[in-house]
């Protein structure tokens, strides 16, 4: 299942789409990819609604969009 993990970085905030078995695993995977980030929320991905704000690739596996 895909989860949307919201995070705050030192100079930006955004979200990452993570494939995991549950929300806790998704949060831990996002935190391991980006240890300096603060996790703000985790929710199941809504394909229709998440198309409005797709994540941008910052290089690597983590995809974060600045707001």
C-alpha positions in Angstrom: 0.0 0.0 0.0 1.2 3.5 -0.7 1.3 6.2 2.1 1.9 9.9 1.9 4.4 11.0 4.6 4.5 14.7 5.4 7.7 16.1 6.6 9.4 19.3 7.6 13.0 19.9 6.5 15.3 22.8 7.7 14.4 25.0 4.7 11.3 23.4 3.2 8.3 21.2 3.9 6.6 18.7 1.8 5.6 15.1 1.4 6.9 11.7 0.2 5.1 8.8 -1.3 6.3 5.6 0.3 5.2 2.0 -0.3 5.0 0.1 3.0 2.9 -2.5 4.9 1.6 0.0 7.4 1.8 3.7 8.4 4.6 3.2 11.0 6.8 1.4 8.5 6.2 4.2 6.0 7.2 6.8 8.5 10.3 4.9 9.5 11.3 4.4 5.9 10.9 8.2 5.2 12.9 9.1 8.3 15.7 6.7 7.3 15.9 8.3 3.8 15.9 11.8 5.2 17.1 11.7 8.9 17.1 15.5 9.4 13.4 15.7 8.6 10.6 16.0 11.1 7.6 13.7 10.3 4.4 15.7 10.6 1.8 13.2 9.2 1.3 9.8 7.6 -1.9 8.9 5.6 -2.9 6.5 2.9 -2.3 7.9 -0.6 -5.4 9.3 -2.4 -4.5 8.9 -6.1 -7.2 11.4 -7.3 -6.4 14.1 -4.7 -2.7 13.7 -4.7 -2.5 14.4 -8.4 -3.0 18.1 -7.6 0.3 18.3 -5.8 2.6 15.6 -7.0 5.9 15.2 -5.2 9.1 16.5 -7.0 12.3 14.5 -7.1 15.2 16.0 -5.1 17.6 13.2 -6.2 17.7 9.8 -4.5 14.5 8.0 -3.3 12.9 10.8 -1.2 10.5 13.0 -3.1 9.6 16.3 -1.3 7.7 19.3 -2.5 8.3 22.7 -1.1 5.2 24.7 -0.1 
